[in-house]
Amino acid sequence: MIHVHDAGGVWTLTLDRPEKANSLTAEMLLALCEGVDAACKAGARALVLTGRGGVFSAGADLDEARAGLATSGLWEALSGRIAAAPLLTIAALNGTMAGGAFGMALACDMRLAVPGANFFYPVMKLGFLPQPSDPVRLTALVGPARAKMILMAGARIETPEALSWGLVDRVSDPDALLPDALALTQDAAAATGKHVAAIKQMVR
């Protein structure tokens, strides 16, 4: 359910469960962690995360969430790996993103999205706490009041507002989303891994 494509210096990890709105299982989270680890080990200079179909991810699979996945450390393990990866990371959000799926996108260096997507994180309504790093990264992008609108007021943010807030960095048409994301990786792909890692560290 996670498709891995290795194009030399650029890896793409695709959530491939469109019949379930790319809702995430423990197996998928483990596969994503392994994919990020493999890209780093292979010396990739860039990594793109995207999904198949019209939804990036609805968050945790409902059945597995009820069985404990909603509070699993796997979410934090994945976002931590992405944030620490010494390469350029881009979330190409092919549609709506909800709940725990926020973590992997917030951990990326930049986010592209299609028009018509919605972004919401219903932890208040569901009675769960967000993963520890998610509010910190969300606040760094959009500010504390807007982070509270998403996490505490349950606001659904559409793509234009997400762009104006800084949650999304660029909007692409659906057919151009992945090509646009891959175009942003080309300078990194042509550089050495050390150079990519050094510039990323300087920006931090």
Summary of the structure (lengths in Angstrom):
residues: 204
radius of gyration: 15.7
end to end distance: 32.2
largest distance: 45.7
contacts: 687
relative contact order: 0.16
helix: 50%
strand: 21%
